[in-house]
Amino acid sequence: MLRQSMFAALLGIAMTPAQAEDISLFAAGSLRAALSEVAEDFTQTYGTPVAATFGPSGLMRERIEAGETAHVFASANMRHPRTLESAGKGGPVVLFARNRLCALARPDVEVSSDTLLEVILKPETRLGTSTPKADPSGDYAFELFDKSGHAETLKAKALQLTGGPDSETPPGGRNAYAWVLDSDQADIFLTYCTNAVLARKEVPELQIVQVPEALSVGADYGLIVLDGAPTAASRLAMHILSPAGQAVLADYGFDAAGVPEVD
């Protein structure tokens, strides 16, 4: 109970019983597998259904700003939920998970962590990213370019293949990043390490290359409960932050960022 009270205080909510109203969860596409499992567990525990919508965080934020109903927003960065908070649409924003970038490469590409920058700088290497501003994964990739000392070259050659409003949709059931490389649209794609793991489950021949420490870019994920949401929405946010929710996120490769255990 003490731990639950800490969650409640962090989110600025009252400890009241769950309500039956369905909860609308908008979340980053990279959270689809993990938060689908968390939402299922929440429904089984509290009896409250969760209607989850996944997509690029920037586009999810725009849909909320346009008036679509979302009770909880789980973003792949802190900026998008803070934008909603600054506009008076909810809050506070809570850090709930961390991720990082990896390189996903086709099996025929000769690349390692030590040679990654050299390989992506080659004119013949087709370098894929997600779409900056629309999808934080693209923003993080461009942050990596800034750290590389070759920002102008890399930003100019980057193929923004996913995460944008006009990005091509993968065939039904396909992992977007596995599909991009498997269909020969790019040689190397910069994405979250969690996405890379899921992509290789679909296409085992793909290579996951760790980004060298000098270029490493971390991703902080932010959670916000929107104004007007039912009490059960706050309970869902608490469930994501709880040890049970954090354990599921860890199973999918995210680094925990929830409230610590209380002695």
Summary of the structure (lengths in Angstrom):
residues: 263
radius of gyration: 18.9
end to end distance: 11.8
largest distance: 59.2
contacts: 891
relative contact order: 0.23
helix: 42%
strand: 22%
